[in-house]
Amino acid sequence: MVGISAAIQSVEDEIDHAARCDAKVLITGESGVGKEIVARLIHGRGSRTRGPLVTINCAGIPDSLLESELFGHMKGSFTDAHRDKRGWLESAHGGTIFMDEVGEMSLRMQAALLLFLETGEIQRVGSDRKLPPVDVRVITATHRRLLENITEKTFREDLYYRLNVVHIEVPPLRDRREDIPVLLNHFLHGFADTYQVVVPEVAAEATEYLTGYHWPGNVREMRNIAERLILRARDGRIGVDALPVEVTRDHHPRQTVMTTASAAAAAASNSQILYDRMFSNGASFWSRSTNHSWRGI
């Protein structure tokens, strides 16, 4: 994980804790924050690092195919089943399976996954017998708020508590803005090496725009923008004119308009001045309030 913020250091600490055991891990956070990176770090720092890491995106596979890919199938079990095939859970034996976007699973597949978590046994599609239990560590991730899905009856509560042994929440980029220049520098160096160009200098004003941007796509979006900036950099420098329109369009420069707090402080100051003049110097309320914009307080 690249960053200097307290938030990202907290994630690093949680990764280290998770790597010391074989407990199930649930990683949550918005799309693009780096949930797969967290899973890979847990696997790489743990005792299973010599075993396989099998990754599956539950959102990208139709429900009918997901069961076959996860548990395997027997020859002839469906139209395109021309041979026996072992599933990803079998392939991950001795290692880790990372199931991304687990919140997209249907209730039927959730039930099948829950049964595996309880017994460790696998039954291939089209088979009438179960295979011996496999030794697999399960790490899952989702961008959804699963507790809300449980309330809406779209996610099983018993499965949630099976998966949520170690919980790691990865914060969005906008909540750790001090990491933005560090991440940008990391990606610029990586793409400069890829395209064999000199790492460009980022103008201070351009850095201000990038730091103030909302980053709805999080780290994934920054990576894409960094590559674009490398390709557009001229004379070894990145100015505001090189930034994508979505970054410059939503930029809000520092304004001279008073904030709510400063306005309240000013109003309090005016009130004190009027009070002192009326009660200490005998001034008229109406004459003084008009001159000091009492009506706006």
N, C-alpha and C positions, 0 to 999 in steps of 0.2 A: 504494500500500500504506500503510495507516494503522498506525502503531506507533512506539515509541521504542527497542525492544529491539535488541541487537546482532544477533540472529537475523534480524529483519526488515530491518535495514540491509544484512546480507549478501545477502539476496534482492534488494534494490534494486540493489546493485552488480552482481549477476549479470544483472539485467534490462538495465542499461546496457551491459554487455559484449555481450549477445545482440543488442541493438538496433543495434550498430555493424556487424553483418555479416548475411549471408543464410543462415547455417548452420541446419540443422535443430535444433529444440529439443525436449527431452523434459522435461516438467514433472511431478513426482511429489509425492505428499502425500495425506493422508487426505481423505475427502469433506468439502467445506465449508470448506477452508482458503483458497480463493481462487485456484485454478489458472487459471480463465478470466480473472480480473483480470490475472494475470501475463502471459498471452498477449496481452491487449488492450494492455497497457503496452508490451510488446516491439514490437508492430505500430505503435502510436502514436508511439513514439520513434524508429523506424527510417526508412529511406529509402523504404519502401513505404507510408507513412502516407496518401498520396493515393490509393492503390489500395484495392480492397475487402478487407474482412475477413469471410470466410465461416466460420461456426461450425457444427459438426456433432457431435451426441452419439451416438457409436457404440453406446452401450448402449440407446438408446431407439428404435432402428430395426431391424426384423427383417432377418436376413441377406439374404434374397431381394430386399428393397427397398433395402437399403444399397448394393448394387452399382449399381442403376439411379440412385439419388440421387447417388452419388459420380462415376460415369463418364457418366451420361446414357443415353438409349435411343432407338431408332428406332421410328417409327410401326408398329404391328402386331407388335412383338417379343414382347408378351404381352397378355393380355386387356384391360387398361385402358390400354394404350399407344395413345391416339387421335391422337397427333401426335409429331413428333420433339421431344426435350427434351434440352437440354444439362445436364450434371451440375455439381455444386458445384466440381469441380476446374477446369472451363472458366470458371465464373463468377468464380473467384478469380484469373484470369489478371492478372498485374501486381501482385497483392497477396499476401495470406496466407490459408491455410486452417488453421483450428484444429480438430483432431480430438480431442475429449474422450473419455475412457474407451476409448482405443484397445486396451486390454487385453481388452476384451469382444469383439473381432472374432473371427470363426471363422478357422480355419487357411486355408480357401479364400480368404477376403477378405484375409487377411494376405499371401498369395501375390500377389494382384492388386495390392495396395498396393505391395509390394516391386518388382514389375515396373514400375509407374509411377515409383517413386523412382529406378530405375536408368536408365530411358530418357526419362522426361518425356512419353511418348506416352499417348494415351487412345484406347480403343476402346469406343464406345458399345455397350450391350447390343442385340443384334440386327443389328449392323453387321458387314460383312465387310472393312472397311478401318480403318486407324488414322488418327487426326487428327494434325495437326502438333503438336510438343511445346508445352506451355504453360509459362509462366513463373510458378511459384507457390512461395512459401515455405511449408514445412510445419512446423507446431508441433503437437505431440501432448501429451496428458496422460493420466494414469491414477492411480488410488488403489491399484492392485495392485503387488506386488513382482514385477516382470517376470523377474528372475533366477530366482525360485522357479518361476514359470510355465514358464520355459525348461527347468528341471530336470524339471518334470512333463509336458513335451512339449505344453503348451497354447499356447505362444507361440514363434514362430520366432526362433532366435538371430540369423540373418542380418538379419532385419528390426529386431531390437533394436539392433544396432550401426549400422544405417542411420539410425535415429531418434535415437539417443543421442549426438549430436555435442556439443551444449551441454546439460548436465543441471542443472536447477534443482529443488532439493528445498524445498518450502514446509513449514515446521514447524507442528505442531498448536498450537492456542491454549494448551493446558495447559503447553507447553514455553516459552512466552514470556508469563508471567502479568503482567509489567509493562505489556504492551500492552492488557490487559483494560480498565482504567479509560479509557484513551485511545479505544479502539474504542467503548466504551459511550457516551462523551460524543459521539463522532462520529455514531453512529446516533440518539441521543436528539435531537440538534440537527436531524438530517435529518427525523425523523418529527414533531418539534414544528412544523417548518415546513410539512410536508405537511398536518397536522391543524389548523394555525393555533392552536396553544396555546403557553403559556409553557414554556420548557425547565425541567423539574422539577429540584429539588435531590435528590441521592442521599445518603441517610444513611450515615454512616461504617460502621455495622454491616451495612447492606445491601451496601455496596461490599466488605466483608470476605467476605460470603457469596458474592458473585459472583466475586471473585478466587480463592476457594478451590474453586470448582466445577470439575468435571472437563471440561466442555464437549465431550462426545462428537460433537456436530454442528458444532463449531468456529465459525468466523466466521458461517456461515449461521445457525446456531442463535442466536448472539448477536443477529444482526439481527432475527430473529423475536421474541426476548424483549424487545428494546428497543422494538419497536412495541407489544407487549403492555403494557409498563410505561407508555408514553405514554398509552395508552387507560385505564389503571387509576390513574394518578397522581391523588392527591387533595391539594388545598391546595398544589399546586406542590411536593410532596415525595414521594420514593419511600422507603418504609421496608421492613423485612423482611417485613411482612405483605402487601406488594404483590408479592413475588417468587413465581415459579412453584414449585409443590411439589417439582419435581425438583431445584431449586437448594437449597431448605431441607432436604429430606429427607436428602441426602448430606453435609450440612455437618458438619465435625468441628472443634469449637472447640478452642482451645488447652487442652491437658490438663496437669494437675499431675503426672501419672505420669512418672517419670524415663525418659529415653531410654536406649537400650542404652549409648551412650557415657557418659552421666552416671552410670548405674548402675555401670559398670565403674570409673569414676573414684572413686566412693564406696567401692567394694570395695577398691580399691588403697589408699585413704586409711586405711580400717579396718585393713587388713593391716599398714600401716606403724606405726600406733599400737600394735598388739599386739606387733609385733616390738620396738619401742623399750622397751615396758614389761617384756617378758620378759628381754631381753638387757641392758638398761641398769639396770633396777630390780629384776631377779630375780623378777618376777611369775610365777605359775603359769599355764601354757598353758590348762588346763581351766577354771579359774575365770574367767580373763579372756575366753576365747572364748565362754563362755556369756553373759556380760554384754554382749559386743559383737556378738552374732549372728554368730559365726564360721561357724555352720552354713549361713548364707545366702550366704556368699561363694563 
